[in-house]
Structures are given as C-alpha cells and as structure tokens.
C-alpha cells in the first residue's frame, strides 16, 4: 500500500486547532511579503514554533492556548514589519 505524500509544512491541517492555523496563515502571508533575511528569519521562527507544537502531543487545549499566545505576539511583530 502506497504511503500518501506528506503535507507541505505550511498547509492547513485538520490535526491542529483553529488558533494554530490562523497563526500559520498570518505567518505565510507575511513571509510572502518579505525578502531575504527577514523572510528567512520569519520562516525559521515558524518552523521552531511548529516543532514546539509537535512536542505538545495530543493536548489540544494546551496547544490551542499556545497558538493563541504566539499568534497574538506575531500580530505585533507583523505590524512592525508591515506585513
């Protein structure tokens, strides 16, 4: 039986809370407006955040709260970067 291809790291996932997907959507929109080191830094930060989410396992309540916090923080960062 063939294994389905892995989803791209920035695509929507039914396995994450809405707050997490909102964060990913905002970050991806910002990355698309940035060039060079700025975009690379944002992408690296997003990947670190996703790795932290993975370590939280199946605890959706904790993950949802963590995503809301990182999303709220990113809103301020995005405004400063004109995203």
GIZI-V204649 format. One record per pair of residues at least 6 apart in sequence whose C-alpha atoms are under 7 Angstrom apart, sorted by sequence separation. I is the first residue (numbers start at 1). J is the second residue. D is the distance in whole Angstrom. If there is no record, write none. Layout:
I_J_D ; I_J_D
This chain:
56_63_7 ; 31_39_5 ; 12_21_6 ; 53_63_6 ; 31_42_7 ; 31_43_7 ; 10_24_7 ; 17_60_7 ; 20_64_7 ; 23_67_7 ; 19_64_6 ; 17_64_6 ; 20_67_5 ; 19_67_5 ; 23_71_5 ; 30_78_7 ; 19_68_6 ; 33_83_6 ; 30_83_5
